[in-house]
Amino acid sequence: MLIAAYDMPMNPYGPAIDQLAPYKGTLSGEKEYQKPSYNYGPPSTKYPILALEDNIVDENGKGLKKGFYEVRIDDNKEFLLFVQSGKIKAKIPVILYESLKKQSRQQVPLTEKQMAKKIKKENKKLQKEKYKYRKGELPKDVVFNNVKMTYDEKNACWVIIWEIEDSKAIGCFRI
């Protein structure tokens, strides 16, 4: 008869994996060297992200290196800011800025009865939308943002078209 000696209390279903394995296993079976560098995806942001595949540098090596940049606009709407890891890597002057917001008209105050009717109508519309998009994302909740960067050979400069929800800016720079 063979008697097994355990350092830990005996499990009636047999030894646990931690007792047999020399190191703790991972649930997914993924090894440390197999993990991707981006485990959780890009952070949620309302600003568009531009992926540069090539370096845009001058003969001294100054400019934009390849990588991912969050493109923001400054408060005065004068510069497009290329932000990487929370640091501003470049400031691009804005040539054209347009706000696509609709001008709101002055509205006459509604009575309580009209307000209740309006709220009831909006709630009914929301319920219909929720049912229609119950398996997907509501289009109103999706934040539209886009950024494109192209090279203009005629003017020999890089052109950046930045769009977010109801604003559009165009900037350009030369190296």
Secondary structure, DSSP 8 states (H G I E B T S, - for coil): ------SS---TT---HHHHSSS---TT---GGG--S-SS-S---SS-EEEE-S-EE-TTS-EE-SEEEEEEE-TTS-EEEEEETTEEEEEEEEEEEEE------------HHHHHHHHHHHHHHHHHHHHHTTTS--GGGS--EEEEEEEETTTTEEEEEEEETTEEEEEEE--
